[in-house]
Amino acid sequence: MSEHRRKPPQGGGRAAARRGASGAPSGRRAAPRGATGSPSSSYGPSSSYESGATEDEDRPYGGRAEARRAARNGSVSGGRRRAPESGGRGRGRGYGPPKKRFIDYPRAGRSGPRRWIPSWRLITSLIIGFFGSLLAVAGIAYALVEIPEVANAAKAQNNVYYWADGSQMVATGGETNRQIIKYEDIPEAMRNAVISAENKTFYKDKGVDPMGIARAVVNMAKGGQTQGGSTITQQYVKNARLDDQSQTFSRKFKELFISIKVGRTVSKEDIMAGYLNTAYYGRNAYGIQAAARAYFGKEAQKLNPSECALLATVLKGATYYDPAGYPEVDPAAGPKENTERAKKRWAWILDEEVKDGSMEAADRAKYTEFPTPQNPRSNVKLSGQVGYLVSLAKAYVVNNTDISARELDQGGYEIHTTFSKKKVTALEKAVQKVRKENIKPKLRPDKDKHVQFGGASVNPGTGAIEAIYGGVDATKHFTNNADTTGAQVGSTYKPFVLAAAFKNGIRNKTGPADQDDSQRIIINPKSLYSGKNKLKIQNYDGTVWTDKDGKEWLQTNDGHQSYNPPSYKIDLREAMRESVNSAYVQLGMDVGLDKVKAAAIDAGLRDDNSMAGATYPSFSLGTSSPSAIRMAGAYATFAASGKQREPFSVKEVEKEGQSIYRHPTKVKTAFDPAVANNVTDVLRTVVEKGTGTSAKLPGRQVAGKTGTTDGNKSAWFVGYTPQLSTAISMYRMDDDETNKKRKFLEMFGTGGEEKIHGASFPAEIWQDYMAAALKGQRVMTFPTPEPIGKIVGQPVVPSPTQTEEEEEPSDSPSPTPTETKSSAPPTTKSPDPTETCKEWDPSCKDDGGASEGGDDGGVIGDPGDESPPPTGDADGGNGNGNGHNGNGGGIFAGPTGGDD
């Protein structure tokens, strides 16, 4: 073995070497027991570095176990306690005291979960730092925000409306009706009314309401709508900041600091004047001076406390508190509903002023009658039909985009409509021609006063509303007759009955009693029904229909005529052509009135207040009261072979050159082409050789239907070509424009006519207008209908000994397996003198059934009836508005309905 690898023997042998291991390195002789200060004593595994002993220490040494225990316990046989281990490199090998950190987290010297529990010092520091940062940010924000200038808030931009061809229709909105007046010129009564209604602590608060802010924060955190400022100061700041009206947290945050600054630096008088000079009162009036002129035609200084209370009322929201109403925006904002709301709030404000001590009780007692504001007068630019067009487009924008009514009033939008200037002009001229030649209120004041016309055209291929006629002038007559009428449509409803029969079929009377819809019979236009006057109507299950009092329903025809005696059989095509009520009322019962209603809704009518209840047989005769726009749109579904498109009036909205809305293209299949095309084919015969011949267009195919209602209170013609569907309505309404009394009047003798029919003035207007509207457009034809369904019904040839009652065929036809090449026998109209009349029938003093008037009969219980019929028919209209994008109201109305 080489010398350099050989270990020299240690004194005392191995045991001695082991005993000295803790005090001497390998290769050196161990120090004698008790020796101190060895220069190499720090090299061994039990050195002072490990044990914590210094070089001058006198420490005993034991065996390895003792050394390990000493290292673990931090002391050796009574030696001094070891220094803490924390901060060392490795376990038990510290180089000195632990190094301090600015943030002691996770906490040093702690183990387990305790390392992650922050100390109270750390928590306190964080809280102080957080609030200190907030104060710094608030201070900076407070210093940077500027107090709004009332003069700048008076600025507004135009909204520019365009015709369908891109040419400008009108620019409106920039001429915002506003004039700033001094605080001294604002009536004290107006200031008191606003304070009592909106901010009782106005003179005490600092411009903000902490509780209101808390509610807004909670609401935003929940994802709900942000709340507006609750103090007058906050509302003034919001009104004056026309540069930013977005409902965002950043805007709210900035608005808060502006309000605080305004509350601390601006006098209460200036804040009040600023608020009342920038607030929106409706009627395009900004500020108290403009509002005083718009509502009462006087200067603000001359307003009395009652008038001030009403203007403070409309500050709550003119859409729902202006007594004139905004039914085109929301049917729940009709004149009647708004007046009721305004009266309650007006009275409450006056009472609150007494409670607050700003009005004496004796003075309050002087104002018990609700002030009557004057009728709203539109800008001269909105006269004629333009005002109705703009109103319709505005309602569409508000109800179909993210743009609010207030934002739209502030202007800056370019609105591209669907209206054709050529067609709008042609429709207005057609109405004016009939009115000028026939309606003479000075000559016949009791017959020709209060005559109204409405009209609308819809493109079947797109759903675009291309023309409307809303009334004589939007600045004189404020109800848009194209969009809101309440006039029942009469027999123009019958095509929906026929469509339901083609789509769903009739109940198979020869089938089992528990049959389902799969056993129904789809019928053919040649199917035979009874054309007998005073027909006894059967239920869907074959039993005789009776009203709530147990009385049978005997359906009458126009002029009390029966058709084709002695069998009285008439096919559905001929019955539509002659508008035979008895046949279509029984057909509706055989199909099921619920399915008739569903077919009308599928075509495009709304299931709202304009839709009558489908619980009486008269439902099939048009007791519903949809608008002209909705009727034109529903017939357009037939013109488009069953494809239904929602009528719309705005194609696109732009702002600052950027498109912010485009009308989406949505198409749904309402009916199979076979159903729609067969309905069209039947309606063509109405115009070619039926009640609608006055609507013929030479060289063009036309399909349409006339309609007249009971009491001759409304008349319609609705028809279409492949390119255009148009509805025309005519009625008389006693409407004093305050909308307190709206009543449909009879039209017997109107225009010098004994009776107004759908085939008279409405069809004449339709023909004149459509000829002009389609001039120069290519001629198109309707699709050839494919065969549909089975022929049901067999003529019954009575024996010579049968009585008239025995001659009457079964009220519901039975199916026949094969089609015949000819339809019913030639039509023969004959009176029915043997039938008895009931005393309540206005056209027959002894009639046992529903009274029908006009060219095709009408319905009982129509608008304006003073009392319901004895049959309990509740389907009659009540003057409720209707429209094509909302319940019971205007075309773009909201979710609820109401009277016009």
FENMO-V64400 format. One record per backbone hydrogen bond with DSSP energy under -0.5 kcal/mol. NH is the residue of the N-H (numbers start at 0). CO is the residue of the C=O. Records with the same first field share a line. If there is no record, write none. Layout:
NH->CO  CO
This chain:
4->1
5->1  2
6->4
12->9
15->11
16->12
17->13
18->14
19->15
20->16  17
22->19
23->19
27->24
34->31
36->54
40->37
42->39
46->43
49->46
50->46
51->47
56->53
58->56
66->62
67->63
68->64
69->65
70->66
71->67
72->68
73->69
74->69
78->75
81->73
87->84
88->92
89->87
92->89
103->101
104->102
105->114
106->114
109->106
113->110
114->111
115->112
116->113
117->115
122->118
123->119
124->120
125->121
126->122
127->123
128->124
129->125
130->126
131->127
132->128
133->129
134->130
135->131
136->132
137->133
138->134
139->135
140->136
141->137
142->138
143->139
144->140
152->148
153->149  150
154->151
156->409
158->171
159->412
160->158  169
161->414
162->166
163->418
165->162
168->160
169->160
171->158  169
175->172
176->283
177->175
178->285
184->181
185->182
186->184
189->186
190->186
191->187
192->188
193->189
194->190
195->191
196->192
197->193
198->193  194
201->198
203->200
204->200
209->207
212->208
213->209
214->210
215->211
216->212
217->213
218->214
219->215
220->216
221->217
222->219
223->218
234->230
235->231
236->232
237->233
238->234
239->235
240->236
241->239
243->240
247->245
251->247
252->248
253->249
254->250
255->251
256->252
257->253
258->254
259->255
260->256
261->257
262->258
263->259
264->260
265->261
270->266
271->267
272->268
273->269
274->270
275->271
276->272
277->273  274
278->274
280->278  284
284->281
285->176  283
286->278  284
287->275
290->286
291->287
292->288
293->289
294->290
295->291
296->292
297->291
301->298
302->299
307->303
308->304
309->305
310->306
311->307
312->308
313->309
314->310
315->312
316->313
319->316
320->316
321->317
322->320
324->321
325->332
328->325
329->325
332->329
333->330
334->899
337->333
338->334
339->335
340->336
341->337
342->338
343->339
344->340
345->341
346->342
347->343
348->344
349->345
350->346
351->347
352->348
353->349
354->350
355->351
356->352  353
357->352
358->352
363->359
364->360
365->362
366->363
367->365
369->367
372->370
373->294
377->375
381->378
382->379
385->382
386->381
388->384
389->385
390->386
391->387
392->388
393->389
394->390
395->391
396->392
397->393
398->394
399->395
400->396
403->401
407->403
408->404
409->405
410->407
411->157
413->653
414->159  412
415->413  651
416->161  414
417->648
419->465
420->418
423->419
424->420
425->421
426->422
427->423
428->424
429->425
430->426
431->427
432->428
433->429
434->430
435->431
436->432
437->433
438->433  434
439->437
443->439
446->443
447->443
448->444
450->447
451->730
453->728
454->468
455->726
456->466
457->724
458->463
459->457
461->458
462->458
464->647
465->456  463
466->456
468->454
473->383
475->472
476->472
477->475
480->469  478
482->479
483->479
488->623
489->621
491->488
492->489
493->490
495->492
496->492  493
497->493
498->494
499->495
500->496
501->497
502->498
503->499
504->499  500
505->520
506->589
508->506
510->507
514->511
518->515
519->516
520->505
521->519
522->500
523->789
526->523
527->791
528->569
530->567
533->554
534->531  554
536->534  552
538->542
541->538
544->536
546->550
547->870
549->546
552->544
553->551  847
554->534  552
555->849
559->556
560->557
561->829
562->530
563->827
567->563
568->563
569->528
571->524  526
572->524
574->570
575->571
576->572
577->573
579->574
580->578
583->579
584->580
585->581
586->582
587->583
588->584
589->585
590->586
591->587
594->591
595->591
596->592
597->593
598->594
599->595
600->596
601->597
602->598
603->599
604->599
607->605
610->607
611->609
614->612
615->612
618->615
619->616
620->617
621->618
622->618
624->609
628->481
630->626
631->627
632->628
633->629
634->630
635->631
636->632  633
637->633
638->634
639->635
640->637
641->636
642->639
643->641  667
647->462
650->415
651->415
652->660
653->413
654->657
655->411
657->654
659->652
660->652
662->650
665->663
667->643
669->641  667
670->641
674->671
675->671
676->672
677->673
678->674
679->675
680->676
681->677
682->678
683->679
684->680  681
685->681
686->682
687->683
688->684
689->685
690->576
691->685
692->689
694->691
695->692
697->695
699->696
700->779
702->719
703->682
704->717
706->715
707->856
708->713
711->708
712->709
714->729
715->706
716->727
717->704
718->725
719->702
720->723
724->457
725->718
726->455
727->716
728->453
729->714
730->451
731->712  744
732->449
733->742
734->732
735->740
742->733
744->731
746->711
748->752
749->746
751->748
752->749
756->754
759->756
761->756
762->757
763->759
764->760
765->761
766->762
767->763
768->764
769->765
770->766
771->767
772->768
773->769
774->771
776->773
789->521
791->789
792->813
796->794
797->795
801->798
806->802
807->803
815->790
829->561
831->559
834->831
837->845
840->837
843->840
846->836  837
847->835
864->861
871->868
873->871
878->485
880->897
884->889
886->893
887->885
889->326
891->327
892->889
899->878
